Protein backbone atom coordinates (compact mmCIF):
# COMPACT_ATOMS: atom_id res chain seq x y z
CA UNK A 1 0.00 0.00 0.00
CA UNK A 2 1.26 3.43 -0.89
CA UNK A 3 0.75 6.09 1.75
CA UNK A 4 1.06 9.64 0.44
CA UNK A 5 -0.05 12.71 2.31
CA UNK A 6 -3.73 13.56 2.14
CA UNK A 7 -4.84 15.82 -0.67
CA UNK A 8 -7.85 18.03 -0.01
CA UNK A 9 -10.67 18.35 -2.57
CA UNK A 10 -9.77 22.02 -3.01
CA UNK A 11 -6.14 21.37 -3.90
CA UNK A 12 -5.00 24.10 -6.32
CA UNK A 13 -4.78 23.50 -10.04
CA UNK A 14 -3.70 25.86 -12.77
CA UNK A 15 -6.10 27.47 -15.22
CA UNK A 16 -9.57 28.93 -15.25
CA UNK A 17 -12.30 27.23 -13.26
CA UNK A 18 -15.94 26.67 -14.00
CA UNK A 19 -18.92 25.02 -12.34
CA UNK A 20 -19.44 21.46 -13.51
CA UNK A 21 -21.60 18.51 -12.62
CA UNK A 22 -19.78 15.23 -12.11
CA UNK A 23 -21.02 14.20 -15.57
CA UNK A 24 -19.45 17.29 -17.12
CA UNK A 25 -16.22 16.85 -15.14
CA UNK A 26 -15.82 13.26 -16.32
CA UNK A 27 -16.56 14.29 -19.89
CA UNK A 28 -14.01 17.09 -19.62
CA UNK A 29 -11.35 14.63 -18.47
CA UNK A 30 -11.98 12.30 -21.40
CA UNK A 31 -12.18 15.18 -23.88
CA UNK A 32 -8.85 16.50 -22.67
CA UNK A 33 -7.13 13.10 -22.75
CA UNK A 34 -8.44 12.33 -26.25
CA UNK A 35 -6.84 15.57 -27.39
CA UNK A 36 -3.57 15.04 -25.52
CA UNK A 37 -2.91 11.39 -26.27
CA UNK A 38 -3.65 9.75 -29.65
CA UNK A 39 -3.50 6.32 -27.98
CA UNK A 40 -6.63 7.00 -25.90
CA UNK A 41 -9.83 5.42 -27.23
CA UNK A 42 -13.27 5.38 -25.63
CA UNK A 43 -15.98 2.83 -26.24
CA UNK A 44 -18.81 0.84 -24.73
CA UNK A 45 -22.54 0.30 -25.10
CA UNK A 46 -24.17 3.45 -26.55
CA UNK A 47 -21.24 5.71 -25.62
CA UNK A 48 -20.67 6.99 -29.18
CA UNK A 49 -23.57 8.53 -31.06
CA UNK A 50 -25.94 8.40 -28.08
CA UNK A 51 -23.38 9.70 -25.57
CA UNK A 52 -23.99 7.04 -22.92
CA UNK A 53 -27.04 6.23 -20.83
CA UNK A 54 -26.09 9.05 -18.43
CA UNK A 55 -24.72 11.25 -21.27
CA UNK A 56 -21.20 11.26 -19.82
CA UNK A 57 -19.62 10.85 -23.29
CA UNK A 58 -22.07 13.13 -25.08
CA UNK A 59 -20.47 15.03 -27.96
CA UNK A 60 -17.11 13.25 -27.79
CA UNK A 61 -17.67 11.18 -30.94
CA UNK A 62 -18.74 14.25 -32.92
CA UNK A 63 -15.61 16.08 -31.79
CA UNK A 64 -12.98 13.34 -31.95
CA UNK A 65 -14.33 10.98 -34.58
CA UNK A 66 -15.76 7.48 -34.80
CA UNK A 67 -12.36 5.79 -34.60
CA UNK A 68 -11.65 7.34 -31.19
CA UNK A 69 -15.12 7.17 -29.60
CA UNK A 70 -17.38 4.36 -30.72
CA UNK A 71 -20.16 1.97 -29.77
CA UNK A 72 -19.64 -1.66 -28.82
CA UNK A 73 -21.96 -4.68 -28.96
CA UNK A 74 -23.86 -5.67 -25.83
CA UNK A 75 -21.07 -7.89 -24.56
CA UNK A 76 -19.22 -6.78 -21.44
CA UNK A 77 -16.77 -9.65 -21.77
CA UNK A 78 -16.08 -8.60 -25.35
CA UNK A 79 -15.67 -4.94 -24.38
CA UNK A 80 -13.07 -5.68 -21.71
CA UNK A 81 -11.43 -8.47 -23.71
CA UNK A 82 -10.78 -6.22 -26.68
CA UNK A 83 -9.55 -3.48 -24.35
CA UNK A 84 -6.93 -5.87 -22.98
CA UNK A 85 -5.71 -6.60 -26.48
CA UNK A 86 -5.61 -2.91 -27.34
CA UNK A 87 -3.70 -2.15 -24.14
CA UNK A 88 -1.13 -4.88 -24.79
CA UNK A 89 -0.67 -3.36 -28.26
CA UNK A 90 0.01 0.07 -26.76
CA UNK A 91 -3.34 1.87 -26.69
CA UNK A 92 -5.06 3.29 -23.59
CA UNK A 93 -8.70 2.20 -23.75
CA UNK A 94 -11.33 3.85 -21.56
CA UNK A 95 -14.35 1.57 -21.60
CA UNK A 96 -17.74 2.05 -20.02
CA UNK A 97 -19.77 -0.68 -18.39
CA UNK A 98 -23.27 0.81 -18.51
CA UNK A 99 -24.01 -0.13 -14.88
CA UNK A 100 -21.58 -1.70 -12.41
CA UNK A 101 -24.15 -4.49 -12.07
CA UNK A 102 -23.35 -5.47 -15.67
CA UNK A 103 -19.65 -6.00 -15.03
CA UNK A 104 -20.04 -9.61 -13.94
CA UNK A 105 -19.94 -11.09 -17.48
CA UNK A 106 -16.56 -9.35 -17.84
CA UNK A 107 -15.23 -10.44 -14.45
CA UNK A 108 -13.09 -13.26 -15.79
CA UNK A 109 -11.46 -10.95 -18.33
CA UNK A 110 -10.83 -8.32 -15.65
CA UNK A 111 -9.46 -10.71 -13.01
CA UNK A 112 -7.75 -13.44 -15.03
CA UNK A 113 -6.36 -11.31 -17.85
CA UNK A 114 -6.20 -7.55 -17.19
CA UNK A 115 -5.12 -7.82 -13.56
CA UNK A 116 -2.52 -10.51 -14.25
CA UNK A 117 -0.99 -9.34 -17.52
CA UNK A 118 1.95 -7.40 -16.05
CA UNK A 119 2.82 -10.23 -13.65
CA UNK A 120 2.44 -13.17 -16.02
CA UNK A 121 4.52 -11.45 -18.73
CA UNK A 122 7.25 -10.38 -16.29
CA UNK A 123 6.55 -6.77 -17.20
CA UNK A 124 6.75 -7.23 -20.96
CA UNK A 125 3.08 -6.30 -21.32
CA UNK A 126 0.79 -4.07 -19.28
CA UNK A 127 -2.91 -3.31 -19.28
CA UNK A 128 -3.39 0.48 -19.01
CA UNK A 129 -7.18 0.20 -19.09
CA UNK A 130 -9.74 2.39 -17.35
CA UNK A 131 -13.09 0.68 -16.79
CA UNK A 132 -15.78 3.21 -15.91
CA UNK A 133 -18.82 1.89 -14.03
CA UNK A 134 -21.78 3.88 -12.66
CA UNK A 135 -22.57 2.35 -9.27
CA UNK A 136 -24.79 2.58 -6.21
CA UNK A 137 -28.43 3.25 -5.52
CA UNK A 138 -30.67 6.16 -4.74
CA UNK A 139 -32.24 6.34 -8.22
CA UNK A 140 -34.93 3.65 -7.86
CA UNK A 141 -32.98 1.31 -10.10
CA UNK A 142 -33.81 -1.87 -8.21
CA UNK A 143 -31.64 -4.91 -7.69
CA UNK A 144 -29.88 -4.98 -11.08
CA UNK A 145 -29.08 -1.28 -11.43
CA UNK A 146 -28.05 -0.26 -7.90
CA UNK A 147 -25.24 -2.52 -6.74
CA UNK A 148 -21.93 -1.45 -5.22
CA UNK A 149 -19.47 -4.22 -6.15
CA UNK A 150 -16.26 -2.43 -5.17
CA UNK A 151 -15.04 -5.18 -2.85
CA UNK A 152 -15.01 -7.69 -5.72
CA UNK A 153 -12.27 -5.56 -7.30
CA UNK A 154 -10.32 -4.40 -4.23
CA UNK A 155 -9.78 -8.09 -3.49
CA UNK A 156 -7.91 -8.66 -6.77
CA UNK A 157 -4.15 -8.14 -6.94
CA UNK A 158 -3.17 -6.04 -9.95
CA UNK A 159 -6.27 -3.83 -10.02
CA UNK A 160 -6.69 -0.30 -8.75
CA UNK A 161 -10.14 0.73 -7.53
CA UNK A 162 -11.28 4.35 -7.37
CA UNK A 163 -14.54 6.07 -6.39
CA UNK A 164 -14.76 9.90 -6.47
CA UNK A 165 -17.35 11.86 -4.50
CA UNK A 166 -17.31 15.23 -6.27
CA UNK A 167 -16.64 16.80 -9.70
CA UNK A 168 -13.17 18.12 -8.84
CA UNK A 169 -11.91 14.72 -7.76
CA UNK A 170 -13.78 12.95 -10.55
CA UNK A 171 -11.90 14.81 -13.27
CA UNK A 172 -8.49 14.70 -11.60
CA UNK A 173 -8.77 11.03 -10.68
CA UNK A 174 -10.01 10.02 -14.13
CA UNK A 175 -7.05 11.72 -15.79
CA UNK A 176 -4.72 9.92 -13.35
CA UNK A 177 -6.49 6.63 -14.08
CA UNK A 178 -6.13 7.03 -17.86
CA UNK A 179 -2.42 7.82 -17.47
CA UNK A 180 -1.85 4.91 -15.08
CA UNK A 181 -0.01 1.86 -16.39
CA UNK A 182 -2.29 -0.54 -14.50
CA UNK A 183 -5.97 -1.41 -14.98
CA UNK A 184 -8.22 0.92 -12.97
CA UNK A 185 -11.79 0.18 -11.91
CA UNK A 186 -13.34 3.64 -11.89
CA UNK A 187 -16.63 3.59 -9.98
CA UNK A 188 -18.97 6.56 -10.38
CA UNK A 189 -21.77 6.98 -7.80
CA UNK A 190 -24.63 7.85 -10.13
CA UNK A 191 -26.61 9.47 -7.30
CA UNK A 192 -23.86 12.13 -7.29
CA UNK A 193 -23.78 12.79 -11.03
CA UNK A 194 -25.85 15.99 -10.78
CA UNK A 195 -25.35 17.03 -7.17
CA UNK A 196 -24.31 15.90 -3.69
CA UNK A 197 -26.79 13.69 -1.85
CA UNK A 198 -27.00 13.61 1.94
CA UNK A 199 -29.49 10.76 2.21
CA UNK A 200 -32.60 12.91 2.67
CA UNK A 201 -34.51 11.81 -0.41
CA UNK A 202 -37.52 13.93 0.49
CA UNK A 203 -35.59 17.21 0.29
CA UNK A 204 -34.71 19.28 -2.80
CA UNK A 205 -31.49 18.26 -4.53
CA UNK A 206 -28.61 20.73 -4.25
CA UNK A 207 -27.00 21.02 -7.70
CA UNK A 208 -23.25 21.08 -8.11
CA UNK A 209 -23.57 24.60 -9.51
CA UNK A 210 -24.41 25.76 -5.97
CA UNK A 211 -21.86 23.62 -4.18
CA UNK A 212 -18.20 24.60 -3.61
CA UNK A 213 -16.96 21.18 -4.76
CA UNK A 214 -18.56 21.77 -8.14
CA UNK A 215 -15.83 24.25 -9.12
CA UNK A 216 -13.47 22.47 -11.52
CA UNK A 217 -10.41 23.67 -13.51
CA UNK A 218 -11.10 23.69 -17.23
CA UNK A 219 -7.63 22.43 -18.14
CA UNK A 220 -5.37 19.54 -17.25
CA UNK A 221 -4.72 18.54 -13.64
CA UNK A 222 -4.52 15.31 -11.69
CA UNK A 223 -5.60 14.05 -8.29
CA UNK A 224 -3.11 11.40 -7.16
CA UNK A 225 -4.31 7.82 -7.03
CA UNK A 226 -3.82 6.23 -3.61
CA UNK A 227 -4.68 9.48 -1.81
CA UNK A 228 -7.48 10.11 0.68
CA UNK A 229 -8.91 13.51 1.57
CA UNK A 230 -9.88 14.95 4.93
CA UNK A 231 -13.32 16.12 3.85
CA UNK A 232 -14.28 17.55 7.23
CA UNK A 233 -11.77 18.07 10.08
CA UNK A 234 -12.95 17.04 13.53
CA UNK A 235 -11.80 15.81 16.91
CA UNK A 236 -14.55 13.57 18.37
CA UNK A 237 -14.38 10.58 16.03
CA UNK A 238 -13.27 9.52 12.56
CA UNK A 239 -15.70 8.49 9.82
CA UNK A 240 -14.25 6.47 6.93
CA UNK A 241 -16.47 6.82 3.87
CA UNK A 242 -16.43 7.10 0.09
CA UNK A 243 -18.78 8.05 -2.71
CA UNK A 244 -22.29 9.09 -1.69
CA UNK A 245 -21.69 8.15 1.93
CA UNK A 246 -19.33 11.11 2.36
CA UNK A 247 -22.33 13.45 2.24
CA UNK A 248 -24.49 11.19 4.38
CA UNK A 249 -21.73 11.29 7.01
CA UNK A 250 -21.60 15.08 6.80
CA UNK A 251 -25.35 15.27 7.33
CA UNK A 252 -25.15 12.87 10.29
CA UNK A 253 -22.40 14.93 11.90
CA UNK A 254 -24.42 18.13 11.50
CA UNK A 255 -27.60 16.55 12.87
CA UNK A 256 -25.95 14.94 15.90
CA UNK A 257 -23.64 17.83 16.72
CA UNK A 258 -20.70 15.42 16.89
CA UNK A 259 -17.39 16.90 15.73
CA UNK A 260 -16.61 14.11 13.29
CA UNK A 261 -13.54 14.03 11.10
CA UNK A 262 -14.72 12.63 7.76
CA UNK A 263 -12.18 10.91 5.54
CA UNK A 264 -13.11 10.50 1.88
CA UNK A 265 -11.05 7.48 0.84
CA UNK A 266 -11.36 8.22 -2.92
CA UNK A 267 -8.84 5.50 -3.79
CA UNK A 268 -10.15 2.29 -2.25
CA UNK A 269 -7.17 0.23 -3.29
CA UNK A 270 -4.31 0.87 -3.02
CA UNK A 271 -5.35 2.67 0.16
CA UNK A 272 -3.97 5.81 1.79
CA UNK A 273 -3.42 4.13 5.14
CA UNK A 274 -1.39 6.96 6.66
CA UNK A 275 -4.30 9.42 6.52
CA UNK A 276 -6.64 6.87 8.13
CA UNK A 277 -4.21 5.99 10.92
CA UNK A 278 -3.35 9.60 11.67
CA UNK A 279 -7.01 10.52 12.04
CA UNK A 280 -8.09 7.55 14.17
CA UNK A 281 -5.10 7.90 16.50
CA UNK A 282 -6.10 11.53 16.98
CA UNK A 283 -9.82 10.96 17.65
CA UNK A 284 -9.72 7.52 19.28
CA UNK A 285 -13.05 6.50 17.74
CA UNK A 286 -14.03 5.25 14.29
CA UNK A 287 -17.19 4.71 12.26
CA UNK A 288 -16.99 2.97 8.86
CA UNK A 289 -19.76 3.67 6.34
CA UNK A 290 -20.52 2.22 2.91
CA UNK A 291 -23.58 1.55 0.79
CA UNK A 292 -22.70 -2.00 -0.25
CA UNK A 293 -23.94 -5.07 1.60
CA UNK A 294 -22.43 -5.72 5.00
CA UNK A 295 -21.01 -9.25 4.98
CA UNK A 296 -17.49 -9.36 3.51
CA UNK A 297 -17.90 -5.74 2.40
CA UNK A 298 -14.97 -3.33 2.07
CA UNK A 299 -15.84 -1.98 5.51
CA UNK A 300 -14.63 -5.24 7.04
CA UNK A 301 -11.16 -4.61 5.59
CA UNK A 302 -11.21 -1.06 6.93
CA UNK A 303 -12.22 -2.26 10.40
CA UNK A 304 -9.41 -4.83 10.36
CA UNK A 305 -6.82 -2.23 9.33
CA UNK A 306 -7.93 0.25 11.99
CA UNK A 307 -7.85 -2.50 14.62
CA UNK A 308 -4.38 -3.57 13.50
CA UNK A 309 -2.81 -0.12 13.37
CA UNK A 310 -4.76 1.87 15.98
CA UNK A 311 -5.73 -0.64 18.68
CA UNK A 312 -4.00 1.10 21.59
CA UNK A 313 -5.53 4.45 20.60
CA UNK A 314 -9.15 3.27 20.39
CA UNK A 315 -11.52 4.45 23.12
CA UNK A 316 -14.53 2.49 21.82
CA UNK A 317 -15.37 -0.41 19.50
CA UNK A 318 -15.35 0.43 15.79
CA UNK A 319 -18.84 0.93 14.39
CA UNK A 320 -19.90 -0.16 10.90
CA UNK A 321 -22.92 1.16 8.94
CA UNK A 322 -23.73 -0.48 5.60
CA UNK A 323 -26.44 -1.72 3.32
CA UNK A 324 -28.26 -4.90 4.32
CA UNK A 325 -27.44 -8.42 3.18
CA UNK A 326 -30.28 -8.47 0.66
CA UNK A 327 -30.72 -7.56 -2.99
CA UNK A 328 -31.13 -3.81 -3.39
CA UNK A 329 -34.91 -3.32 -3.13
CA UNK A 330 -36.97 -1.14 -5.41
CA UNK A 331 -40.04 -0.48 -3.28
CA UNK A 332 -38.13 -0.05 0.01
CA UNK A 333 -35.02 1.67 -1.25
CA UNK A 334 -34.70 4.08 1.65
CA UNK A 335 -34.97 1.29 4.20
CA UNK A 336 -31.88 -0.23 2.60
CA UNK A 337 -29.92 2.97 1.98
CA UNK A 338 -27.62 3.85 4.95
CA UNK A 339 -29.06 7.28 5.72
CA UNK A 340 -28.11 9.98 8.23
CA UNK A 341 -30.30 8.45 10.95
CA UNK A 342 -28.43 5.14 10.93
CA UNK A 343 -25.02 6.81 10.61
CA UNK A 344 -25.86 9.26 13.37
CA UNK A 345 -26.92 6.41 15.68
CA UNK A 346 -23.56 4.71 15.09
CA UNK A 347 -21.75 7.96 15.90
CA UNK A 348 -23.64 8.25 19.18
CA UNK A 349 -22.83 4.65 20.12
CA UNK A 350 -19.15 5.31 19.46
CA UNK A 351 -19.22 8.42 21.64
CA UNK A 352 -21.12 6.77 24.48
CA UNK A 353 -19.08 3.59 24.67
N, C-alpha and C positions, 0 to 999 in steps of 0.2 A: 504494500500500500504506500502510495506517495502521500506526503503530508506537508503541503505548502501552507503558507499563511492564508488566513481567510481573506476573501475579496468581497467587498460590499457591493450590493446591487447598483450603487451610484458611483462606482469606480469611474474615474475620468476617461474619456476617449476623445480623440481629436475630431474636429469637423462639426458642421452644423447639426443640430438636433431637431427632431420633429416628434409629434405625438403619433404613436402607432398602436394598433391592436397587436396581440401576439401573432395573429394571422399575417398581418402586414410585416411584422418584424422577421418572421420566418421567410416570407417571400423575398424580402429585401436581402437577407443573407444569401439565398440561393441565386438571386439575380446578380448580386455582386460577384459570387464565386464563379458563375457561368461566364461572366465577363473577364475575370482575372485568370482563369485556368481553363484552357481548351480541353483538358482531360476530364472535366466535370460533365457528367450527363445525369439527367433526371428523368425517371420514368416510374410507371405504376399504373394501377387501374384508374382510368379517367383523369389522369393528371395533366394530359396534354391539352387538347382542344377544350375540354370541359373545365379544366383548372382545378380538379380535385373535388371530392364531395364537400369539403369545407372551404373550397376556393383558395387554398394556400398557394397553389401554383398558378393561379389565374394570370393570364397575360404573358407568362414566361415562354410558351411555345411561339406565340406571335412575335415576340421580341428576339428570341435566340434561335428559332428554327426547329423544324421537326426532327432533325438528327441529334439535337441536344436535349430536347424535352419531348417525350413521346408517350403514347399509351401502350399498355401491355395487356395481354390476355388475362382472363380471370384465373390466374394460377400463381398463388403466392410462392410455391416451391419453384416454379419457373422463373419468377421475378428475381428471387434471391439467388437461384442457381446461375442465371446468366450474369448477375452482378458479380459473383465470385470469379467467373471466367474473365469478365471485363477487367476486374481489379488485378488479377494475376497478369493480364496483358499490359497493364500500366494505366488504365483509366481510373477515375474516382467516381463511381456511381453513387447517386443519392436516390434511393428507392423509397416509395411510399407503400406501406401496408394500410389499406383504407381504414381499418379499425384494428387496434392491437389484438382484439379477439380473433382476427383472421390470420394471425401470424403462425398458428399451430401447424398448418400444412407445410410451412417453410422451416419448421423447427429443426428438422434433421439437417437441412442445408446450412442453417445458421450455426448449429452446434458442432456437427461432424466435419464440416468443410470450412466455413468462414473462420470460425474460432480457432481451428487447428492448423490452418495453412502455413503460418509462419513457423510454427514448431515442427511440423512434419516435414517441411522442406529445408530445415536448418537455416532459415532466414533467406533462402533463395527467392521465395515468393511471399508476398503479403496480400492482405485483403483490406485495402483502404475503402471500406464500404460504410455508408451511413444509411441506416434503416429507420425511417421516420414512421412512427405509429401513434395516432391519436388514441388516448387511453382514458379510463376512468368514467365515472357516472355523473349524475346530476343533470342529464338531458332527457330522461325518460326513454333511454335506449333499450332497457330490458337486459336479459341475461347474456345476449350475444353481441351487445354493442357497448358494454359498460365495464368490462373487466380491467383489472390492473395487474398484469402478469410480470411485473418487474423482477420478482424474485426468481423466476424461471431463467432469467438472463444473468442476474448477478451471481448466480451459482456456477456459471460456466467460465472456466479459465480461458482467457484469450479474447473475451468480449469486454467492452466498456459500456456502461449503462448510465444514461443521463436523463434527467427530468427537470426542465426549467419551470419556474413559477411566475415569470413576468416577461414582458416583451424585451426589455434590455438584455436579460440573461439569455432569452431564447435566441436572439440574433447572434450574440457573442459566442454562445456555446455551440450553435449550429456551424458557424464558421470554423471553430476549433475542431469540431467533429469531422467536417469535410476534409480538413487539412491533416487529420490524424492518420497515421499509418496502420492503425488497427481498426477492425470492425466496431462500429458504435451503434448501439441500440438507443435511438433518440425518441423518448416517450414524451408526447405532448398532451397535457391534461385538457381535453376539449372543453371542459366547463370554464376554462380560463381564456379561451381563444379571444373573447370579446370584452372581457373585464374580470377583475378579481371577484372571487366568490367566497363569502364568509360562512356559508352553511345555512343562512337564513333564506330559504327559497321563497318565502312569502313577502320579501322586501324587494324594492326596486333594485335592478342591477346597476352598479356603478361602472360606467365605461372606462376603458383605459385612457381615454382623452381627458378624463377628470382625475386621474390618479398619477401621483408622481413617478411611479415605476413604468408609466407608459411613455416616458420621454426617452427616445432612442437616437443615437447618432446615425446620420444618413449614410456615412461612409464605412470603411473597413475598421473593425476592431475585433478583439477576441476576449472571451472570458475563459480563463484556464480550466481545462478539464481537471478533475480531481480536487476541486476547490469548493468548500462550503462558504456560506455567507451568514454572518450574524444579522439576521433580519430585524430583530428587536433586542437591544441590550436589556438585561435585567439581572437581579440579584437573588430572587427567591428560589427559583428552580429553572431547569433547562428543559426546553421542549425540542425534540428532534423530529423534524417534519420535512416534507417535500411536496411539490406540486400544489394541488388545491388545499391540502391540509395546512399549509403555511398560513393562509388567511383565516381558516377555521381556528387555528391556535391563537392568532391575533385577536379574534373576536372573543374567544374564551378568556384570554388574559384581561381584556377590557371589561368584560362582564363580571368577572370574579374579583377584580381589583388586585390580582396577584401579579407581582413584578416578575414576569416570566422572561427569560432570555430565550428567544426563538431562533433556532439554527435551521436555515434552509440548506439541506444537504446538496442539492443541485446535481452533483455527481454521486450516484449511488455506489458505483464501483468502477474503478478504484475509489476509495473513500478518503476524505480529508479527516483522518482520525485525530490529528493534533487539535483542530478547532473544537471537536466534540469533547475531548478529554479536558482541555483548558476550561471550557464552560462548566462541565459537570463538577470538576474539582473546585471551582469557584462557588457554585450554588449549593452543592451537596444533595441535590434532588433532581430527578429526571423523569420526564414523561415522553413516551415514544408514540407517535401518531402516524397512521397511514390508512388509506382507503381500502386496500386489498384485504382479502380474507385473513383471519387471525392465524390459524394453524400453519406453521412453517413459513409464515410471511417474513418479509425483510425486517420487520420490527424485532423478530426473535434474534437475528444476527446483531442488531443494534444493542439490544438488552445484554447479550452475551459480551459484546465488546466493552460496554460501559462497566459491567460487573468485573471484567478482567482487569481493566485499566484504572478504575476509579473506586474500587471496593472500600478502601480505607477512608475515602472522603464522603461516602454516601451516608446521609442522615435518615433515609427512609427507603423502603423497597421501590424499585423502578416500576412505574405504571405503564400500561400499554393500552392504547385505544385504537381499534381497528374496525373494519367491516366484519360481518358475521360469516360463519362457515356455512354459507348457503349460496346458491346462485343469486346473482344480483336481481332483485325483484323489480317488476315494472309498477305494480299497483301500490307497493309499500316502499317506494324508493327511499323516502326520508327516514323510515325506521331502520334501514340498512346503513345509510350514509352517516359516518361519524361526525355529528354536528357539534356546535359549541357547547351544548348542554352536557353531552357525554365527556367531551374534553375538559370542560370546566370541573366536572365532578372528579375526574382523575387528578386534576391539579389540586383540588381541595384535599383529597385523600393523601396525596404526597406531602402536603403542608401539615396535615394533622397527625401524621404517623410519628 
